[in-house]
Structure formats: structure tokens, C-alpha cells
Amino acid sequence: MAKYIGKRILLMIPVIIGVVILVFTLMQLTPGDPAEVILGSRATDAQINALRAEMGLNDPYIVQLGRYMGDVFLRFDFGTSYISNVSISTELAQRFPKTLIFAVSGMVLSLLIGIPLGVNAAIHQNSLVDYGSMTLALIGTSLPGFWFSLVLILVFSGKLGWLPAYGIGGIKYWILPIVSTAFAGITTMARQMRSGMLEVIHSDYITMAKAKGVKKQSVIYRHALPNALIPVVTVASMSFGTALGGTLIAETIFAIPGVGVYIVNAVSNRDYPVVQGGVILLAVAFSFIMLLCDLLIAAIDPRVKAQITGGKKRSKKK
Amino acid sequence: MTNVKKKSQLVEVVKRISYNKGAVFGGILFLAVVLLAIFAPLIAPYDYMKVNIPNRCLAPCREFLLGTDYMGRDMFSRVLYGARYSLLIGVGSVLFSAVFGVIIGAAAGYFGGWLDGLVMRLCDVIQSIPGMILNIALACVLGPGVFNTILALGFQGIAGTARLMRSSILNVRKMEYLDAARTSNCSSFRIIVRHVFPNTFAPILVQSTMGVGARIMAAAGMSYIGIGVQPPTPEWGAMLADSRDFIMKYPHMCLIPGVCIMIVVLALNLFGDGLRDALDPKLKK
């Protein structure tokens, strides 16, 4: 197992390097001269040229890339913002926890609600409960997340006045943003859980368990659920990526000072190093979540575990 | 999958979809939206750009079916024209990623070797960036606008489609009919286009159908935060962005574009689900 963990982490390194190269290259393609952005339109050519030389913008692409990667990987330094001249790493370090809390609690909430919904629908297949929750889930996956946030604000802070519409503060401020990010996850989880559960419920070992007189509850929770959960873990890690993306927009709507607002504002200010740093940070965070998920699957799925730990005891595959 | 009875296959799929009430409903709903978008100039009661300040912020009434926005523009006309933009972006970006993804994935899967390795590592990198985040980075590079939004949304899909295409190709590559084609001296190009592609078509079609809805939602989100389509273009997300300051006072401005997005995406999801089941040989009854 330790060997597998090591290997999986090693495999992540080229991907992260690739992400940095890709994002850096994309940002190089942006039209406009950073020196002009910083100095404004009234700067003289001489001033612009001096700044270009100082920032190393006249160096060949590959030198700039090397320098950027050195800064990022060795010093965790993403450069400074063109607009505010503040270190991007400091700013990201301050903002990232908010985005992370936001995304993770949304994820947890969606698992807590989505899994029971899906299991329940599968157990009562073709009943009213099943149709009801699946119709809701289908409608839920067809709602744009940011619009759902707007509707939540409209209802709960506009009409009812129960919760604040935006800003940060006590627990009250977190309810609407978290519910709105969790919503898409809930519907995805419920659908996935239901189909996973249905697949398992009809397999032979469940019939076997029922036949030997295991209690219904026990069949479901001890025999069926663990196997049905495995695909859900994969889907959950993918939808964490969606949640991270969703927080970008949700943060703007709810005015939460996280990484998302930082990036979105930077896009409109043409503050490219900020976009570059923010995107890299979130991509790396996502890679780590995928890593955790792969390790979790390896730990809980005996089939994968057997493959990893050599599978020597097993006969040839197929 | 025999190609001998080419027609009966299509008939078979259509028949299987028609058994699925949800899929039929979704298909009809989507078709209706497409027709409304095409005939928008005939249906729209007013000019969608015409500012009419005395009639601003009206709730839905008989004169203005869906009310007016803060500049007095007729919401119904705007929503109709908005369907054009949303559909164009959704379908356009999916086609963009399908075309490039299929070509790249087919080449990688068919030729294998270093090309395959390179393409797959690139896909790993692209897919390890969460969708919306890559979209925003690309929107930053390309700038706002309808066409650039299509490109930004289409780019990431290339990786997914290429991966799917590659794995389908690997599945059919060992089939005997390909040996037969090769021995009868077909070129690689002809083998891919005439023999491999038709047999790998189904998963791409399903993925693309589902993709249109997801792209429409993503595009609306991007427009809302101001990096996609810009107001006063009546794209649904841009309409929401445009009227965001009036949402609390006049909820219809917020509800109507959102419900439109929901209807289109729901229709596509229903139809896509049905299509997936109909094309799945395992579910053949």
C-alpha cells in the first residue's frame, strides 16, 4: 500500500508541472503588454521599456517560464499583483481557507443529504418516493447553480428576511452560500447513489444474503451500501471540482472574499499574474482531492486493493 | 452492430426512445425551443433592443407577456432572442470539442505509441483543472463575446471527448472486421472514418447531448460574472447580470431567464438519458 501511495504521489508531480506550464503559456497569449497595464496609458515608451527590462519581459518565453516555475515551486511565490502591488501568495493564503471551507462544507452537506436520498429511492424503486426524489434530482441538475443562489437570496433574505443576502460574519452568513453550492452536489449524489444501489441490489450475493435470512436493514447497510458507495466516491471527487468552480461564481454573488472573487476581479482588471496564481492554486487543490479520493478507493475497494498489493495470490486476470 | 441493415438500426433506436416517456417529452420540448429560437423574429411582439423608459420594470401583463426590464425592453422578445444565443453557444461549443476531440482521440487510439502517451498526458493536465476555473482562465485570455465564450467552453471538452474516443477505438481496434478492412488494403484514414468511427459514435453522441445543457449553464454563469457574453446582448446569463440590481424589487427579471435555462437543460437531460439507454446494447430487450 505504501508503495502505491508513493507511486500515486509521484504521478501527480508531472500533472502539476503540466498545469503550471499550461496556465503560464495561456497567460502569455493574452493580448496587451503587462508593462502598459501597470503604468497606464500615459506612460512614455522609455518608461515602458525600462519596466519591461526590469520585469524580465524581454527574455525569451522559455526563460520566463523557468523563472516562474522556480518561483512557484521553490519559494511558493506567485509574483505580485499588477494593480495593488501586493504579494499574490500572501493574498491567496488569506483567501484560500474561506474558499476551501465553503467548498468542503458544501460537499459534506451534499453527501449527507444525497446519499440517503439515493439509497431510499433505490430501495423503494418505482414507488412514489422514488419518482418524487428523482424528479427533484433531475430538476436540480438542470438548474444553473448561480441562479439558484439568486432565488435563495430572493426568498430567504428578500421576502422572508431570515438570512443576510451577502457578506461574511457569523454562521447566518454561511447558510445560503453553502446550501446553494451543496444543491448541485446533492442531486448528482442522489442520482449516482440510486443507480449504484440498484446495480448492487440485483446481484447474486444480495439474493444470497436475503435467502439466508439476513435482516433487511442489515442487507442494505452491511452488504449493499459499501459496494454501491465506491462509484459515488469517484463522482464526489469529480463534483468537488465542479463545486470549486461553482464557488467562483457563488463568492461573487454572496460577496465572500475568497479566491474566486480575487480571480474574477483580476480578469476584469487584466491582472494576469493573479489569475495565473489563483488558477494554479485551485487546480493543485483539486489534484490533491483526486489523490485523496484514489487512495480512499484503494483502501475501501478490495478489488482495487488486490490489484495494488501485487495480486500475487490471485490467479491471472481473466 | 451489423451495418447490413443500416436503416433498421436507426429505426430501432428511435423506437426504443419512443418507449421512454421522459425522453419523448424532453425531445419535443427541445425541438419547441429550437423552433422558437429560429422563428424569434416572427413571434417576438416587440423589438428586443427597443428601450421604452415609461414602461420600465413592468410585471408580466397582457401587453407584455413576461413583463419588461429596467429599460422597458420587452422580456418575452428578449428571452426569445436569448434562446438563439444560448443554443448557439451550447451547440457550438459541443461541436467544437466533438470535432477536435474525435480527431485527436482517434489518432491517439489508432496509432498508439508516443502520440497516444503525449495526448493522454495533455488530457490529464487539462482535466485536472476544474471546468469553470479553466473557462475563466480562457475567458481572460480570449476576452468576452459570444464567439470567445464558445471557444473557452469548447476547449476543455476536447480532452473529455478525445479520451472517450480513444477508449472506444481501443475497444474496436482488435475487432475482426478491422483485420478484414486492413487485408483488403484500406488506408488508415478510410478505416478510421468508415469502419471505426460508426462503431464508436454512440458514446460521443450521448456525451455531446448531455454536454449542450452543461455548456448552456456554464455560459450563463460566465456571462453573469461579466466574463462571457456582455449585456445588452440578450443571452440569458447576461440578462440576469444586466438586471441584478433590480432583482430584489422586481423578481420577474431574475426568475424568467433562469426558468428558460432550466427548461432547455431539463429537456436536454431527459432526452440525453433516453438516448443513452436506447443506444446501450446491454439494455436491449
Interface residues (C-beta under 8 A of the other chain):
Chain A: P14 V15 I16 G18 V19 L22 V23 L26 M27 L29 T30 P31 L138 I139 T141 S142 L143 P144 G145 F146 W147 L150 V151 I153 L154 G158 G241 T242 L244 G245 G246 L248 I249 T252 I263 V264 A266 V267 S268 R270 Y272 V275 Q276 V279 L282 A283 F286 S287 M290
Chain B: R121 L122 D124 V125 I126 S128 I129 P130 G131 M132 I133 L134 N135 I136 A137 L138 A139 C140 V141 G143 G213 M217 A220 G221 Y224 I225 G226 I227 G237 L240 I247 M248 P251 C254 L255 P257 G258 I261 M262 V265 L266 N269 L270
